[in-house]
Structures are given as structure tokens and as C-alpha cells.
Amino acid sequence: MKIIQCVPNFSEGTDLAKVEEIVSVFKNKPGFKLVSYEPDHNYNRTVVTLLGEPEAIKEAVVEMVGKTTSLVDMNVQRGEHPRMGATDVIPFVPIRGIKMKECVKLANETAALIWEKYQVPIFLYEEAASSESRVNLSDIRKGEFEGMITKIKDPLWKPDFGNAEIHPTAGVTAVGARAPLVAYNINLDTKNVKIAEEIAKTIRHSNGGFRYIKAGAAELVDKGIVQVTMNITNYKKTSIYRVFETVKMEAKRYGVSICGSEIVGLVPLEAITESLTYYLGLTEFDMTKVLETHLLDK
């Protein structure tokens, strides 16, 4: 059986009634499992995690785009997380019995259907990108919804599917194929978002930091703290514990402490056990000593 993970992000996280209506398209459907959905009030964004058969997920995701297009107006949407569309991003991730090139094909098919049904322009990214300049999602999303109104008219940023004009309320959507990543956020006990911004600059690859880190800053007003928010795009080469310890060290320079961290969506077991090994000082420890590994193999 071919199994993929899909992690669609849509730009609504405050109106929980709307969130439930959008997510309802994933409930009680055959062929895949709705693993989780995590609305965030400060980000005004919901991250959905799906696991299952490619075709079943593709059909449900296209249906979800119809819901977000009808319910989310990007002209009034505001939040801490960068965004350019009602359905902001749809990544397909190969998990079992399927190769990356098949996920690239799936991304193209999904993008074509979204444009055909809802006239939402699509940019392909990561492994599905049509050019080197579109591999990095942050490059596509630079300028966000407001900037995309003029950006999309530039021949260099003509969408991969659709006309060079944003959907008037739903903006544009990025659809891609990628390897598993870890969405990881670290909380700092300060209200000064500039400190989080400086630390994000230190750790992210684009500013000379860790090769597999994309990082930014967010202000969690209702909690009175700020957050260094990141994607670890290769947890095998950049470990969670290494990033945590670096942020902890950098925060100390500003007289600030870490007051917690969070993982958004799913995380590979190997990524967690690697950090466990570091903090417990375990020797000669590997995945063969994890009970659940053997259960899953059965």
C-alpha cells in the first residue's frame, strides 16, 4: 500500500466554527486518517495532518480548498504567520511504498484540479518546483497576500497553474512535494519580539546558520511571550537538541530564558530519540532498542 503524509495549512485559526467546517471535509472519509488539526489563534492558521492513500487524500484536499475559498477572505485576514492564501500551502510527503517523483506528480495533479475548480493560482515548490527560484517556499511567499497582488504580474512569478492574477479573496496557494520535516517552535520569556528575530537570524541557513533550518519570529500576545519558530528540514543532519541548545545559548546573551517549546504536527520517532540520547547521555543506543519500532515492524 502506498502511504503519504499531507500537511495542508489554511489561514484561519481564530474562528473555531470556521475551522471545524473546513476540517469536516476530512472526517469519516475512506482511504486516509485525519491525524490532527491544530488551530493557532496568534498565527491565525490551522495545520492539518493527514496519513493515507494518495488518491483519497488528493480528492479530500481539493474539496478542502473549496471550503477555505468560500470561508476565508484574505483581504481581512491577519496573523503572526506569513501567508499568501486562504489555503496557504499543501505539501505531499512520501512515507511508505511511494517515491518522491510520485508525490511530485500528485502535487501537479492537485494543483491542476484546484485551478480548474476554484480559479486559485498555484505555485509549485520544493521537489515539485518548476525552477530553482521556486524551491524555497519563503521566496514564493515573500510579500505575502498583499504583495502578491503585484508580484504575480511579474513574468518571473507567473504561477505554474492559473492566470497572473490572484483570486480576489483566496489569494494563491503553494503545492509541493518534500521530505518529512519537523515544525518546531521555542518560547522565550520576553515580550521583545526583536530578540526572537535576532536569534532566528542566527540559526537559519539563509543568514549563515544551520544548513537545514528555516526560522522566523512570532509574538504570542495572549501569552506575553515571543517565539522562535522554525522548520527543521532534515532532522538527521540538524538535530532538535542542537537547535534547542543554540537558541538557549543565544537567548542568554539577551538575559532571556527558554520557557518551553512545541512540535506542530507529527514528528519522526528517530528525531525524538536522538535528542533523548543526548540529554540522558546514553551510550550504544539506537532505534533497535525502541519497543515501538519492533511493534510497527510486525
N, C-alpha and C positions, 0 to 999 in steps of 0.2 A: 504494500500500500504506500502511495506517495503522501507524505505529510509535510505541510508547510506551516509556518507561523506568519500571521499577518497582524500588523500593529497600526491600524488606522488612527490618526489623531484628528479630532474635529474641534472647531473653535467655539465651544460652548462648555462652560464649567460652573456657571453660577445659577442658571435656571434649571433646577433639577428635574422639573417636569419635562422640559425640552430634551434634556439628556436621556431620560427614560424613554421618551417617544422615539428618539433616534436609535438608541441601543435595542429597542424592541425588535428591530428587523433581524437581530442575530439570535433571538431566543426561540427555542423549540424548532430549530432547523436541522435537518439530517445532514450528515457528512462532515460536520465540524463541531467544535466545542467553543462556546464563549467562556474563556478562561477568567477574564476580569475586565472591568472598566473602572477607570479612576478619574472622576471629575476633580478639577482643582480650581478653587474659587479665585485665588490670586492670579493664576495663569490664565483663567477663563478658557479652559481647554480640558478635553477629556481624551485619555489614552485608552484604547480598546486593545485587548489581546485575544486573538483567535488561533486555534490549532485545528488542523484537519485537512481534508482533501482539497486540492487546488480549485477545481471547478465549482464546488459548493461554496467555497469562500469567495471566489470571484463574483458569483451571482449575488451573494448577500452584500458584499461591499458596494457593488454598483447600486443596489437598492438603497443602501445607507446614504450614498451621495445624493440620491433623490430627496431623502428626508432632510439632510443638512441644507441642501439648496433651497428648500421651501421654508425652513425654520430659522436659519441664521443669516442675518444681514450684516455683512462686514463693514458697512458704512457707519454702524454704531457700535460694533464690537470692539472692546478694549480689554487688554490683559497684559501681564508681565511677559508672557512668552511671545517671541517673534511669530508672525503668522501672515499668510497671504491669501488664505481661502477658507471658506466655511468647512469643507473637508480639506485640511491643510496638507496632509501627507499620507500616502498609503505604501508602506514597504512590504515586499514579499520576501520571506526568508526560507531557504531550503533547510529542512530538518532531517527527513529520513526518506530514502528511496527516490530522491529527486535531485537533479543537478542545478547549478546556478543558471545555466543557459535556459533551462525550462522556466525558471522564475522570471527571467528577462522576457521570455515570450509571453508569459502570463501578465506581466506588467504592461506590455504593449497591447494585449487584447483588452485588458481592463481599461486602459486609457482611451482606446478607440470607442468602447461602449459608453463611457462617461460622456465623451464629447458628443456622440451620436444621440444619446438620450436627453442630456441636460444642457448642452452647449457650454460646458465649463472647460476652458482651455487647460491642457495638460503639459507639464514639463516632466520628462523622464530623467531620473537621476541615479547616482551610484553605478552599479553594474549595468543598468539599463540605459545609461546616459548616451545621447547621440553624439556628444562631443566632450572633449576634456574639460571645457569650461563649465559643463553642467554636471560633472560628477559630484561635486560638493553641494549639498542641499542649501547650506548657508549662502553660497554665491547666488543661487537661483532666488532665494527668498530675500536677499538684500534689498532694502527699500520697503519691504512688506506690502500689504494690500494697497496702501496709499501710493507708494512709489511705483507699483506695478502698473498703474493706470497709464503712465507714460513709458515705462521701461519696456513693456510688451510691444510697443510700436517700433522699437529699435530692431532692425533686421537681425542683429546679433542675438536678440532674445525672442525671436519668433517662436511660439510654442510648438512642441513636437506634434500635438494634435489640437486642431482648432484654429480660429482666426486670431489675428494680432489685436485682440480687444478683450478685456476682462469681462467675465459675467458681471452684470451690474450690481448684484448683491452677494454672489458666492465667490467672486474673485477668480483665482486659479488654484489648481491642485498639482502637487508633485506625486508621481507614481514611480516606484523604483523596485530594484531587487538588491539585496545586500546580505552580508553575513550577519550572524547574531551579534548584537551589541548589548552593553549594559548601560541603561539610563540611570545615572547615579547623581544625587544631589547632597551637598554638605551644608548644614546650617551653621551660621555664625551668630554669636550672641551680641550683635550690634545692629543698630538701625542704619548705619552708614553704608549705603549700597556701593559707594566708591571703593571701599575696602574689598568687597567681593569682586568688583570689576578688576581691580589690580591683581588680585590673586588668580582670577580666571585668565588674565593675560599671561601670567607667569607659567601656568600649567598647560595651556593649549598649544597645539602644534603650530598654528599659524603665526604665533609670536615667539617661536623658538622653544616651546615646552615639550611635553611628552608627544611622541610621534602619533599615538592613537587616541588623542584627547581633543574633543571639541568642547569648549567651555564658554560660559557666559555668567551673568549675574542676574539675580531677581530679588525684589523686595517683597517680603511677606508681611504686609502692613498689619493684618489682623493678628499676627503673632509677635509683632515688634522685633523681627529679626530679618536678616538677609540670607541669601543662599548662593553658593557657588554651584551652578547647575551644569551638568556635563553628560556627554555620551562617550563611553569607552568603546571604541570601535573594534579593538582587538584586545580582549581581556587576557589572552595568553601572552602577549608581549608587553602590555601595560597593566599591571595588577591593581586591583581595587585598593589593597593595603598601601601600595606605593603612592598612589594618588592621595589617599587619606592622610598619610604621614607628611607629605609635602604641603598640603593645604594647612595642616596643623602647625607646621613649622613656619610657614609664611604668615599665618594669622597671628602668631606670637609676636612677630615684628611690629604689628599694629596694636598690641596689647589686647588682642581678642582671642576668645576660646571657641572651640567647636562645641555646639550644644546638641548635636545629633546629625544623623544622615538618613537618607531614604533611597530605596531602589524602586523605580517606577516600572511596572510591568514584570515580565519574567526575567530570571537570571539563571544562567547555566550553573549547575551544581559545582562544577570544577572551579568556577570563579570564586565561589564562596569558600570551598575547602582550601584553596590556595592561600587565602587571607587567614583562615583558621590555622593553617600550618605555621604561618609566620608568627602570629600573635601567641600561640601556645609553644612555639619553639620545638615543634615536632620533628623528629628525625626519621628518615626512611619511611615517610608517609606518602602514599599515593592513592589514586581513586579505587584501587583494588581493595582497600580497607574500608570503603564506604558501603554500608549494608545495602542501601537503596540501589546502588549500582548493580548488585547481583540480582535483586528482585526484578529490576527493569529488564535485565538480560533474559529472564525467564519468560 
